[in-house]
Amino acid sequence: MRRDPERCSHNGGTISIMECFLITNSIREDEQKNMAHQDDRQERMTGAVRVDVARNVRQRLGRPENVRTLQAMPQFSVEQDLPDEFSNLLGKLDKAERRAG
């Protein structure tokens, strides 16, 4: 039994090569749309999770017991003296803001 190069089988029937191409192309487009939709949903979920995590961290860090603990740690203490370099940069920033505002 010879196979006709202009025909292919699909779901138990025989269709033309062009019909086969169109069906295959349509399936690929549907798969791409589904994948894009899943990617969009994943991005939205990831963004929502980030917002929830950030809010949760801010709430926990702002609790009085955590504030006291962090203030007692030298890594989190505020230095009263600024190095000259930073002081000069802050001065320039103040001048630029006054000119712009």
N, C-alpha and C positions, 0 to 999 in steps of 0.2 A: 504494500500500500504506500503510494507516494504522497508526500505532503505538499500541498500547494503553497508556494512561498508567499502568495498574496493573501493567505488565510491563516488564522491562528485560532486556538480553542480558548473559550472563556466560559466558565461555569457549565461545562459539559456541552456547549454548543460551539458552532464555528462562526467566527466573525471576521471581517476584513482587517487587514493590518492597520489601516487608518483608524477604525473603530477601537482596536486594541490599544493603539497609541493614545487616543483621546481618553479612554477609560483609565489607562495607567497614569496619564498626566493629571487627570482629575483627582485620582487617589492621592498622588503626590502633593497636589495643592491643598487638599483637605488635611493631609498629615502635617504640612507646613503651618497651616492656619491653627491647627490644634496645638502644635508645639509652641507657636508664638503666644497663643492664649495662655498656655500653661506657664510660659516664661513671665508674662505680664502678671499673672496671679501670684507667682512665686516672688516677684519683685515687690508687689504690694504687701504680701505677708511679711517679707523680710523687713521692709520699711516700718511696718506696724510693730514688729517685734523690737526693732532698734529703738523706736520711740518709747515703748513700754519699759525696756531695759534702762534707758537713759533716765526716765522719770523715776523708776524704782531706785536707781543709784543716788539720784539727787535727794530723794526723800530720806533714804537711809543715812546719807552723809550729813544731812541737815538736822538729824535728831540730836537733842542736847547731849546725850551721853557720848555720841560720836564726836561732836564738836569739841567737848572737853578733852577727849582722848587725843584727837588730832592736834589740838593746840598744845598739848603737853609734849608732843613729839618734835624734836628739833628740825626734822625735815620739813615740817609743815608750819613752822613759825615764820612770822613776817619779820624781815630784817628792817630795822629802822634806818640804817645808813645805806644809801645807794652808791654804787661806784660812780665816779665822775662821768664815765662814758654814758651810763644810762641816764644820769641826771641831765647831761647836755642834750641827749636825744629827746627826753621828755620836755625840756625847755623849747627845743625846736618844734616839737609837735604842738605845744601850747600856742606858740606864735603862729604856726600855720593854721590852726583852728580859729584863732582870732581874726586872721586875715580873711578866711573863707566865710566866717559866720557873720 
